[in-house]
Amino acid sequence: MKAYVVGGAVRDELLGLPVVDRDWVVVGATPEQMTAAGYRPVGRDFPVFLHPETREEYALARTERKSGRGYRGFTVYAAPEVTLEEDLRRRDLTLNAMARTEDGTLIDPFGGEGDLRAGVLRHVSEAFAEDPVRILRVARFAARFDFRVAEATAALMRRMVEAGEVEDLVPERVWQEFAKGLGEAHPRRLFEVLADCGALARLLPELVPDDALYAALARAAREGAPLVVRFVLLVWGVDEAKANALCARLRLPNEVRELALTACRCRELIRGADLAAPAALLETLKCADALRRGERFGDLLAVARLADPGARVERALGRLARALKAARGVDAAAVARAAASPADIPARLDRAREQAIAASLEG
């Protein structure tokens, strides 16, 4: 029985990046031998175990055979006779198909180290075509490392898209991989790779990225903007119907969907806030539900600043921030007590808030 560190830990070490998690492959062992040695089984689809002390994952060497469409259509075979090279061959990219022995010796049967040095994303074998998730993973790694895709790999991805493989991906998995890529340092590459192979038009037809969007995403990446802000940048120039369709197709988390649709409804009000009167500023705050959802409103303003940088937008955002502070300072309970009837309260509260906003702008 031999154990090897594999995959991302080897890749990141060679790149000089911090190694956060280490995954191991075990060759020559049975599940019974692993449990007898104190490892705890946790794998659902194939034999994976947690080390009794480090809690790191140890998977038995395995091979996979395509048995259906999509990324779940696989039959897994794990046995003591499966070799390390056979296990590495089933992996997606050469830079993820390297291993180290326990004494540190590098095992690189598919040229991953050379591709790392050259900045190339290259598939390991034709088995790449059996899993459409790998298209998304290539785009995500391009966004992380700013590597180019080998022409043979790009051609293979195009054939996979033409064959309809990406249509079998479930929305949650698309969002999971897309969100990871969107959060990387070079998000433009995510879209370029997906567009080049045709997957972008199939999976996200509402999005037609342009240089303005790429510039906004680059600013977001430099500033470390959260995922929700980065995604809403994608729909900043999209009408609400298209944004709603995109959110529904990807089955986005509620917080992301809500901010995206709020941005579509309120963006023109925000853009005009630099010269807006107090009543219009209050309308913008109400459109964005800023009085109740201050944190979300902050994310919305971050989107606006990243999407349309410049003095005019900064003035608009400054006026909105002062307007929100002033409106929140109004004693709603006191206004309600002074109202002649409950039906009169909303109008009186709006007037009080407009007056407070006007006073804050004068100061």
N, C-alpha and C positions, 0 to 999 in steps of 0.2 A: 504494500500500500504506500503510495507516494502522493504528496500534496503540493500543489503549485499555485502561486498567486497569479491571477489572470485578469485580462481586460483592462478596465479603466485605471486601476491602480498602477499597472505597469506603464500604460500610456502616459499618465500624468507625471509619474516619476521621471520618465525620459524627457518630458517637456519642462522639467524643473518646477512643476506645480505642486501645491500641497496635496498629499494623499489623505483623503478623509475616510474612505471606506476601502477595505480590502476584501475581495471575493476570492475564494479558493476552489480549485477543481481537484478532486481526489481520483486517482487512477488505481485500479486493482482492488477495489473494496466492494463489499455488499452492504446493503442497508443494515443487516444484522450485525456486521462487524462494526459499523459506525455507532450504533446504539450501544453495543457492548463496550465500546471505548468511552462512553459517556456523552456522546453527541446527541442533541435533541432534534428529532425530525420536525421540520416545519413546512416542507415542500408539499404543495397540493397537486401540481401537474407533473412534477418529476422529483427525484430524491434530493432534497436539500436539508442540511443539518446545521444547527448552531453549535459552535465550539463551547465546551463546558465552562471555559474561563474567559476567553476574549469576546464571546458572543458573535464572532465573525461567521459569515456563511460559508459552508463547505458543501459544494454540490458534487455528486458523483458524475464522472465523465459520461457523456451521453451523445447520441446521434439523434437526428430528427428526420422523419420522412413525411413528405407532403401527402395528406390524405383527404383534403377538401379545400374549398375556396376560403380566402381571407386569411387573417393572421392567426386564427385559432385552429385551422385545419391541419394539425400535425399529429403524428404518432411519434412518441418519444421512446427511445430504447436506451436504457442505462444498465450496464453490466461490467463486471471486472475486466473483460477483455477489450473494452473500448479504450483506445489510446488517447493520449493527450492531443496529438495532431488531429485525430478524427474529431475530437471535441472542439478544437479551435477552428477547424474547417467550417463548421456550421455557423460561425459568427458572421456579423454583417460586414465589417470593414477591417482591413489589414491592421490598422492602428489599434483595433480592439481585439486582435487575434494573437497577442503575444503573451508569454508567461515567464515567470521566474521560478527557479527551484528554491528550495528553502535556504540554500547557501548563496543565493543571489545570481546564479547563472541565468542569462537571458536566453529564452527559447523563442525563436522568431521564424517559423517555417514559411511564412507568406510575405516577408519583406515589409513588415509594418514599421520597423525603425527607419528604413530608407524613405518610406512614404511620409513619415513624420517630419524628417529633415527637409523633404521637398515640399511639404505643405499640400499633400494630395490625399483626397478621400477616395479609396479604391475598394471595390467589393472583393471578398475573399474567393468566392466561387459562384457558379451559376445558381447555387441554392439561394442566393440573395433574392432571386425573383420569386421565391415561394412565399415571402412575407411582405405585404405592402406597407406595413409599419416602417420598414427600413427606408422607404422613400422619405418619410418624415424625419427619421433619425439622421439621414445624410444631410438634410436641410438644417437640422438643429446643430449638427457638428460644424457645418459650414458657418453658421451664425456664431458659434462659440470660438472657433479658431481662425476664422477667415481663410480657410483652406479652399482650394479649387477642387472640383469634382473631376476625376479621371474621365476621359471621353468615353471609354468603354462602359464605365459605370453609369454615366449620364445617358448613354444610348440604351442601356438595359432598363433604366428607370422609365424612359419614354415608352419603351415597348410594354412595360408593366401597366402604365397608365392607359395606353391604347387598348390593352386587353381587358380593361375594366376592373383591374384588381383593387384600385383605391375605392371603388364603390362599395366594397365589402367591409370597409372600416367603420366601426361604430363611432358615433359622434364623440362620446366621452374619450376615446383613445386619440381621436384627431385633436381634440382640444388639449389633452394632456401633453402631447408632443409639440403641438403648435405653441402652447403657452411657454414651454421650456425654451423653445427657440426664440420666442419674442423677448424673453428675459435675458438673452445672452448679450455679449458685448457688441456684436455686429448683426443686428436684426435685419438689415437690408439683405444680407446673404440668404436668410431664410426664404424671403420672397423670390429672390432671383433664382434660387435652385428649384423651388416649387414651380415657378413660372416656366423655367426652361424645359422641364419634363412634362408640362401640361397638367400637373396635379393642382395647381392653384385655381385654375378655371373650373376644375371638376369639384373641388372641395370647398372653395370659398369664392363663388362666382361674383359676389357683390363687391369684392375688393379689386380695384385697379390701381395699384401703387404707382406713385409718381415721385419726382425728385423732391417735391415739397414734403411729402410724407416721409421719405427716407431721411431727409434732413431733420424732421421732427423726432423720428425714432432715434437718430444718432444723438440728438440732444438729450433725449430721455435716458439713453444708455449711459452717457457720460455722467449724468446727474444721479444715476441709480434709482430712477423713478419706479414705483411699484408696478406690478403686472396690470392691475386694473387701469392705471393711467395709460400705459403703453397700448393696451387694447383699444381704449376709447379714442386714442389718436387715429386709429384705423378708420373709425366711422365719423370723425369730425367733419368730413366733407361729404358724407353719405346721407341721403334722405332717410327719414324715420322708418319708412316701410322696408327699405333694404336692410337697415340696421336690425330691425326686428326679425326679419327673415334669417339673417346671419346668426343672430343670437339663438333663435329657435333651432336652427339646424345643428349648431354645435352644443346645444343644451347647456348653455353657459350658467355658471353660478349666478344666483339672483343679484348679488352685489355688483357683478360685472354688467349684467344685462340692464339693471336699473340705471347705472351711471351712463351707459351707452345711450339709452333712449332719452335720458334727461339731457344729455349733451346735444342730441339732435333737436330737441324741442327748444332749448334755451340758447344755442350758440349765437344766433343773430342778435338777441338781446344783450348778451355778454359783449359781443363785438362793438355794439353801439353805446356801451355804458360810459365811455370816456366823456361824452357830452350829454348824457341822459339827465332828465329832470328827476327830482325825488320820486315822483309817482312811477316813472319808468324803472328806476332802480328798485323800488319795492316790488314791482311786477316781476322783475328778473329774479329777485330773491324768492318770491312765491313760486315762480315757475320751477325753480331748482329745489324747492322745499328746504331752503337754506336755514330757516329759523329752527326747524326740527332736526335737520340732518347736516349739521355744521361740518363734520369731518368729510362727508361725501362732497359737500360744496367746495371744500378745500381741494379735493382731488379734481373737481371740475375746473376750478381756476388753474390748477397745474396743467391740465390738458390744454386750456386756452393759451396759456403762456408758452408752452412748448410748440403748439401748432402755429401760432401767429406771433412770433417774437417781435419786439419793437416798442418804441416809446408810446404809441397809441394804446396798445394792449396793456402796457404797464399802468398807464393812467386809468384805463377802464377797470383793471383789477384792483387798483388802489381805491377807486371810488366805491367799488362793490364791497371791499373789505370794511371801509369806514361806514358804509350804509348798513351792513349787517350788524356791526357793533352797536350802532345807534338804534336800530330797530329792536335789537334784543334788550336794549336798556329801557324800553318802554314798559311800564308796569301794567301788564294786561289785566290783572285783577282789579286795579283801581279804575281802569277804563270801563270794565264791565260793570262795576258798581255804579258808575255815573250814568250808564245808559238808561234811556227811558224804558226800553224793553229788550228782551234777548235778541230780537231780530235786528235791533239797531247796533248791536255790539260789533259785528265785523266791519261795518263802515266807519264807526268811531275809532276802532283800533287801527284801521288803515290810515285815517287822517292823523292820528297821533304819531304813528310811525313815519309817515311822510314828513311831518313837522320835525321830528327828531333827526331824520336823515338830512333835511335841508339845513338844520342848525349845524350838523357835523361837517357838512361841506363848506359852509361859510367860515367855519373855524379853521 
